[in-house]
Amino acid sequence: MLRTSRAFAALAALLLAALGLAIASPAWAHTAFASSDPADGSEGSSPSTVTVEFTGALLEIGSRLALSQGDTRIDLEPVVAGTAVTADVPDALAPGAWTLAYRVVAEDGHPLDGEIAFTVVGDPEGPKTSASPTPDAAVTPSAQASPASGQGATAEPSPTPETTASDEAGGLSAGARVAILAAAALAVAGTVAAVLVNQRRRP
């Protein structure tokens, strides 16, 4: 009987340890930048679309994409699809160095932002974008108040905290998974306790 009790106790310990790892595992996987098109540091012709890929799913709220070159800024219309955010580039970009700034919200509600630098190679006399600086909200985290005259400057407020991911996003929420795993752990512990009690009652 003593061997049986020890075996059940060891089994219960292993099951509880496995459940603990399962509960803690969602906290280990954080969404991060994976790749982009154009790639950071790349050179090529003017892109017709831009794409930023991440390691986890994104929320459709709070996404921003903007292209900038000197005083020229082009705010794009981002479209979130799974782990990627994309946008069409309305006009051909002028040759030279460009920056693609992005800001997205991961499925767990964590905001991610950054910049991708690339160079457009082409005929300097060819088509150039007609976009001019706009006072729209910037993607970059720094904030600069625009002059009262409003000429030649863009307002760049710091990004405000975005709404956190709802429990309905991406299936079961982390809280629901924890509750299910905790209930399973209690069931295992109850079963082991019942077996041990029956073993002790036997003559």
N, C-alpha and C positions, 0 to 999 in steps of 0.2 A: 504493500500500500504506500509505503514511503517513496518508492521509486516512481509509482504512478503520480503521486502528488507533485514530485519534483518535475516530472515530464510535462504535466499540465501547466505548472508555473512557468517553465521555460518557454512553452509554446505561447502562453499569454504575453510574456515579455517581448517575444519576437513580433507578435502581431501588433502590440501597442507601439513598438518602435517603428514598424513599417507605416502605421497610420500617422505617427508623428512626422515622418519624413514626407508623406503625401500632403499633410496639412501645410507644412513649411515650404514645399516646393514652389507654389505660385509666387512667393516673395523673391525667389532667386532669379526668375526670368523677367528681366526688364526690357521693354522695347527700346531699340537703339537704331541709329542710322546704319543702313546696309550698303546702299549704292545709289548712284544717280546717273542720269543721262540728260545733258552732257556730264561726263565724269569730272571730278575735281582735278584741275591742272591740265585738262585736255585742250586740244586745238582742233578746229574744224570749221566747216561752213555753218551758217546761221541755222539754228535748230528750228523746226516747225512746232515742236512740242518739247516740254521738259518733264522729267519724271524723277521723283525721289522715292526710293524704296527703303522700308524699315523691316526689322526682324519680327515685329508683331503687328496685330491688327490695329487700325486707327479708327477714331471717331470722326464723323462727318462735320462736327462742330469745331470752330476755332482754327480751321486750316487757312494758311496764307502763303502765297508765293509771289515774289516780286523780283524783277530783273533791274539792275542798275549799272550805269556807266557814267562816271562823273556826276554831273547835275541831272542826267536823264534817268528817269525812273518809270518802270512799266509794271503796274499792278495787274497780275494775272487772275484768271478765274479757276481756282483749284477744284479738282474732282477727286474724291477719295474712293478707292476701290480696294477693299481688303487691307493689304499691308503697304499700298502705294498711293501717292498723291501725284496727279498729273495736271497739266494745263497746256492749252494751245498758246503759241506765240503769234499774236495777230499780224505783226509786220516783220520783215527781214531786219535783222540786227546789223548795225554798222560794224565794220571791222574794228577789232581792238579787244581790250580786256573787259569782261563782264562778270558780274556777281549775281548768283541766284540765291536769294535769301528765302528760307522756309521756316514755317512754324506750324506744327501739327499737335494733336492731342492723342496720346495713346489710349488704348481700350481701358486701361486702369485709371484714366483721368490725368496721367502725368504729361505735362506739356514738353515738347521737344522743339528746339530751334537751332539754326546754324546757317552757314553760308558755304556756297560752292563757287569756286573761281574757275572760269574757263575763258578761252580766247577764240574770237571769231576771225577767221582768216578769209580775206576776199579782196576784191577790187575796191580801193578807196573811193573810186568814182561811181561805184555801183549804187543800188538802192540802199537807202538808209532809213532807219525807223524815224517816224515823225513824232514820236512820243516826246513830250516835254515834262519837266518836273511838275509833279502834282502834290497837293497838300494832303493826300490821303495818309491814313495811319501807316507807319512804317513797320516792317517785319523785325528790324533790328531791335535788341532790348534796350538800347540807350534812348533817352528822350531829349529833344531839343525844341524849345519854344520858337515858333516862327515869328519873324519881325511883324510889327503892327502893319507895315505897308503891304505885307503878303507877297512881295515880289522876289522871285529867285530863291525861295527857301521852301523847304518841305517840313511839315510838322512830323516829328518822330516820337510819339508817346511810347512809353515802355509797355510791353504787353501785359494786360491785366489777367489775373488768374482765370482760367477757363473753368467751365462747369465740369465737375468730376463725372466719371463714367457712371451711368445708371446701372442698377442691378440687372436690367433687362438686356444689356449689351453683351453679345458674345455668348449666349446660353446661360448656364448657371453662374451666378456670381461667386466671388471668393467666399462670402459669408455663408451661402447655401452649401458649398462644398465642405466647408469646415463643420457645419452642423451635421451633415450626413456622415462624415468621417467620425465625428465625436460620438454619434449614436451607434455606429458600428463598433467603436472601441468599447462602449458601455455594454453592448450585447455580448461581445467576446468575454469581457471580464465577468459578466453575470453567469455565462455558461461554465466558465472555469470554476467559479465559486460553487455552483450547484454540484458539479462533479466531485469536487473536494469534499463537500458536506456528505454526499451519498457514500463516498469511500470511507469516511470516518464512522458512519452509522452502521456499516456492515460488521457482523460479529467476526 
